[in-house]
Amino acid sequence: MPISKTPAPPYYAVIFTSQRTEGDNGYRETADQMVCLAEKQAGFLGAEREASGLGITVSYWDSLESIRVFRELAAHKDAQQNGRDIWYSTFGLRVCKVEKEIIM
């Protein structure tokens, strides 16, 4: 997944960090579906992710409201529950306001 082309700041970044459990258990397919679903949401600006045991996904949004709407989608809620029950031994979520960017 390439570096996202975001607009000039300010905008928001959601950083999801996780430690995976053993086995795929449908994870990759759902992770791909969540990116596709996010891409269809108003306010979504892009995403970048790592696909190893320690996962970091950063998604970019134009507002806190856009983030809230995505968080509440039924398919995303299902993925969140599977994350708690199956895919992650631990995880964290950070929401940041991007005020400056330097991309070379």
N, C-alpha and C positions, 0 to 999 in steps of 0.2 A: 504494500500500500504506500503510495508516494506521499511526500509532504503536502498537506492540504494548502490550497490557495485561499487564504482568508482575506477579508477586507481589512482596511486600516483599522487599528484599534480605536475605541474600545469594543470588545466583544467578550464572550465568556468561554472558558474551557472547563470541561468536566473530565477529571482524571480518575479513572477506575483502575485500581491496582489489586491484583489477586494472586493467590497461590493455588494452583490447580491440584485436584486430587488425581489419583491414578486412573488411567484409561480415558478414552474420549467420551463415552456415554452420551453421544449426541451433541457434544459441546460445539465442535467446529461448525456444524450445520446451523445451529442456533445462533452462534456468534455472527456468522455471515448473514443470516436473516435479520438480525438486529441492526447491522450496519445498513442493509438495504431498506429496512423500515425507517431508520433514522433519516436516511437520504431523502425520503418522501415527505418529511415533516417540515412545516414552515419554520423558518429560523435556523435550520441546520446549515452549518458552514463547511463541515468536513470532519474526518476522523483519521487517526493514525493508531496502529496497534502492533503489538509483539505477539508472537504465537508460540512461545516456549512455556515451560512450567510456571515461571513467574511472568504473569501477564500485566501489561500496562496498555490501556486503551485511553487515548485522549480524543474527545470529541469537542467540536467547536459550535457555539450557538450565538445567535444575535441578542438573546434576552434570557433572563431568568424564567420568564413565563414560557418560552419555548422549551426550556429544559423540563419544567414542571409538566407540560402537556405530554411530552415523550415519556416521562417517568410513569404516567398514569395510563398509558395504552395497555390494553388487555394482553397483547402478545408480549410486551415488555414485562408486565407483571408476572406472566408465566415463566419467562426466562429468569427473572429475579428469584422466583421460588426454586427453580431447578438449581440455580447457583447456590442458594443456601443449603438445599437438600443433597445435591449430587456433586457439583463441579468444583466448589471451592472449599479449601480447608480454612482459609481466611481471606478477607477482602476489605478494601476501604474505598471511599469515594471522597473526592475533593472537588469543590466548585470554586473557580478562580475568575476574577475579572482581569482580562488581559489589557494592560494599559500601554505596553510597548512591545514591539517585536523586532527582531533582527534575523533575517533569513538571508543566507549567503549562498 
